[in-house]
Amino acid sequence: MMSRPAAAVDLAVIGSGFGGLTAAALSAKDGLTVAVFERHTRPGGCAGDFALGGYWFPAGATVVTGLEPGGILRQVFGTLAVEVASTPLDPSIVFHIGDQQVPYAATVADWQATFRHAFPGAPPGYARFWDWSHEAGGVVYGIGASLPSLPIERWTDVRRTARAARPSTIKVLPLLGSTVGRVKRRLGAVGHLEADALIDSLLLDATGARAEDCSAVQGAIALDLYRRGCQWVEGGTARLAMQLVRNIREHGGTVEFATEVASLEPKGGAWDLVLASGTRVRAKRVVANVPPAALDRLRARRPELPGAGDAWGAFVLHLGIDGDGLDAMHPFHQVIQSPGDLDADGASCLVSIYAGRGARANRWSVSVSTHTRAADWLDYPARTACRRAALESRLLHAAAGVIPDLDARVKMVRSATPATYQRFTARPGGLVGGLVQRPGNVALRAPGHRPERHLYMAGDHVFPGQGTVGTALSGINAYRDVTESLGLRPML
Ligand SMILES: Cc1cc2nc3c(=O)[nH]c(=O)nc-3n(C[C@H](O)[C@H](O)[C@H](O)COP(=O)(O)OP(=O)(O)OC[C@H]3O[C@@H](n4cnc5c(N)ncnc54)[C@H](O)[C@@H]3O)c2cc1C
């Protein structure tokens, strides 16, 4: 195809996930000419949304963290002077395990009391473990909120990360190579099946790893973050993504939807993006908000997927329900269906509930999400229909334990498999959520974000990893590199 001549911008961003939008919005506010290209028709990627049959649904992410005062997302929105209405949630999540409901309370004292009451047979080591998670999680939280840049690749990473250093930082250094499982054993928090399942299910959601494999540093912050900073945002993460899009446009940037970048070529110290339409865009700097395998494709290299077991796929059951007569419900419920076998599809799932509003007050939407091995869905498509039906029914059963009369209320059922995520969010292999947070993948050993000169990556596959807060930090670091390399001083 003949390509048209290149338009020129300071920064081109490929993808409007949270990492890309953060980098774009901060750069546009700094006065750079910014162009964001998004192949889908809406922003947010895995944290975006969609509408179907008169119902609104979150595409993936539901739980919002990082909007508390000083939180990473709050720092981004504060710097951009964007008002975000959010309400702190206490409890953040309600666990359903056996016939018990266990609310994850925000203060450690309340949580310790709730835990003792729910699991009277749990050894005293579990109380020590929750104290540890709060103390170590607090230190890691403080480090994260200082916006470090890891792994250390350049002097600038040392400078950015040194801001996080406090006397307490020393306490978490020994945890760098350790796992939550080792910490649990050291503290005597072992031997209670249901308590372990609760810890594992929360870690799986936030880090992709169970206690045995999960980095102690990431595990501490993951367990603690739900207590420090879980917020309710009307319209969810997709609303936040849309606010970033508006902010980019207000600062003169462009965000083009249904616009796929087909390839990326170096050109005389800058980059040429070739769009699927054939248009060329020249950019002094590029932020690629796509997984490494997708960037490989853009650079005409053989795509390399993470190794087996290093990343997960997701299965989500989307239900449109009639909420008539339902009382306001707590939005997040972790249902643990089989404590002994969390690796089985649907053994643990997160039920997120969105009540309808205004003229659509009765149109509630419910998302029930669980981890699944992506390759099983993509490599054996012939088995998908039967597998999908079985998992839909299992997740429907889980949600029915949370929402009264669910069977009679369901008006619409759809489900998303790894193939769906591959198609709609362009995640190669249907892998979502970045790398499993094992000690070898985090902090000083996390993947870096500078694959080539003047090309930076943002997203959940580079430091610090999973979740919208993590990707926002990756976007901040990409933005800092862009502005510093153009001789400007970044705002964050
Ligand atoms: C089911 C599920 C539940 C989750 N739950 C939570 C949660 O509760 N809380 C939380 O914080 N996180 C959650 N996450 C994780 C979180 O959503 C992701 O980690 C985060 O949103 C990823 O952001 P990203 O910046 O990596 O971009 P992505 O979300 O991967 O977005 C990348 C964007 O780039 C676009 N794109 C790709 N290639 C091109 C191209 N060539 N040209 C143009 N555009 C392109 C894609 O269409 C996409 O919009 C969940 C994820 C899933 C899947």
The ligand as an ORCA input file, in Angstrom:
! r2SCAN-3c Opt
* xyz 0 1
  C     -10.953     -9.414     33.702
  C      -9.985     -8.418     34.259
  C     -10.194     -7.906     35.524
  C      -9.310     -6.951     36.043
  N      -9.577     -6.409     37.265
  C      -8.842     -5.361     37.695
  C      -9.247     -4.620     38.820
  O     -10.291     -4.919     39.430
  N      -8.489     -3.556     39.199
  C      -7.369     -3.186     38.504
  O      -6.710     -2.200     38.881
  N      -6.958     -3.884     37.425
  C      -7.681     -4.934     36.989
  N      -7.331     -5.601     35.853
  C      -6.043     -5.280     35.223
  C      -6.075     -3.961     34.470
  O      -7.272     -3.813     33.754
  C      -4.920     -3.932     33.479
  O      -3.725     -4.333     34.120
  C      -4.695     -2.529     32.918
  O      -5.916     -1.898     32.595
  C      -3.826     -2.676     31.667
  O      -3.544     -1.395     31.150
  P      -2.471     -1.207     30.001
  O      -1.978      0.212     30.123
  O      -1.454     -2.287     30.039
  O      -3.271     -1.259     28.648
  P      -4.337     -2.269     27.980
  O      -5.514     -2.346     28.853
  O      -3.678     -3.504     27.505
  O      -4.753     -1.402     26.720
  C      -3.956     -1.341     25.569
  C      -4.764     -0.627     24.493
  O      -3.976     -0.566     23.310
  C      -4.802     -0.792     22.190
  N      -3.942     -1.280     21.095
  C      -3.232     -2.439     21.058
  N      -2.540     -2.529     19.904
  C      -2.794     -1.401     19.213
  C      -2.353     -0.904     17.945
  N      -1.517     -1.592     17.165
  N      -2.826      0.312     17.532
  C      -3.672      1.033     18.316
  N      -4.123      0.601     19.512
  C      -3.683     -0.593     19.964
  C      -5.800     -1.820     22.675
  O      -6.984     -1.806     21.881
  C      -6.054     -1.337     24.107
  O      -7.118     -0.416     24.175
  C      -8.187     -6.541     35.294
  C      -7.974     -7.054     34.015
  C      -8.872     -7.974     33.482
  C      -8.670     -8.470     32.091
*
